[in-house]
Amino acid sequence: TRKVTTTMGMFGYCSSLTLLDLSHFYTDSLNDTSYMFYGCSNLTSVNLINFDTSLVTDMRYMYNGCINLNSINLSNFITSNVTNMEGMFCNCKSLTTLNLSHLDTSNVQSMKKMFMNCISLQILNISNFKTSNVLDMEDMFNGCTALSSLDLSSFNTTSVSNIKTMFKQCNNLNSLNLSNFNTININNTYGVFSYCTNLKLIDVSNFDTSKVTNMEGMFYGLRQINHISLSNFNTSLVTSMNSLFYGCDSLISIDISNFNRSEEHTSE
């Protein structure tokens, strides 16, 4: 395999595979591993310890749908040239931990759906992630129902434009501190915190929403939260606030005094 440049979809939907040893593969020329194990629903382990990924630029949906994969060893992965990690671990429903400490994400532009529906993931340390070039974080943690904490203090979100449903259904999170988030370029916050039913504390006090056009369902179903500080929110471009606070049963106070309510910009 020395001359192979792409393994895109190579084992896609091989749904009866339980083991796969690729330790003898030579991947010096490889630049695309997208969809490589897509839909390998019975795969429990895969040995990529000798994979050379130094030239790889695209890893999107690489393990998507590997619902029985209980561990992934990425310790040898070189990802300095990777620009796309969209859906990389999406629907890996049996993963409880994932060691990403060696991943270099400095050139990644898309983290959309990266951990979506990793329903057993209890611990996720992404403090080493470099996200200055990331444009899209839509659905990034959507459906991570077992996560009890998430530290995003190191995230640089200056280039991000889309956080739609980013934390949707993270219903085991008690608090979420996003005070460091730079949201100056974000235009879509649709359902970003929806169905986080146990979330009691959320800090969006520094959110710049001047470019946001869609806030539909942003806080939908936050049943435990009793206060949200939105005094700095700029809603001048927002066209939809449908179900913005729907189901916030415990909400006692909310400051929306700065909301632009003019009919030409905002509908409910």
Secondary structure, 3 states (H helix, E strand, C coil): CCCCCECCCCCCCCCCCCEEECCCCCCCCCCECCCCCCCCCCCCEEECCCCCCCCCCECCCCCCCCCCCCCCCCCCCCCCCCCECCCCCCCCCCCCECCCCCCCCCCCCECCCCCCCCCCCCECCCCCCCCCCCCECCCCCCCCCCCCCCCCCCCCCCCCCECCCCCCCCCCCCEEECCCCCCCCCCECCCCCCCCCCCCEEECCCCCCCCCCECCCCCCCCCCCCEEECCCCCCCCCCECCCCCCCCCCCCEEECCCCCCCCCCCCC
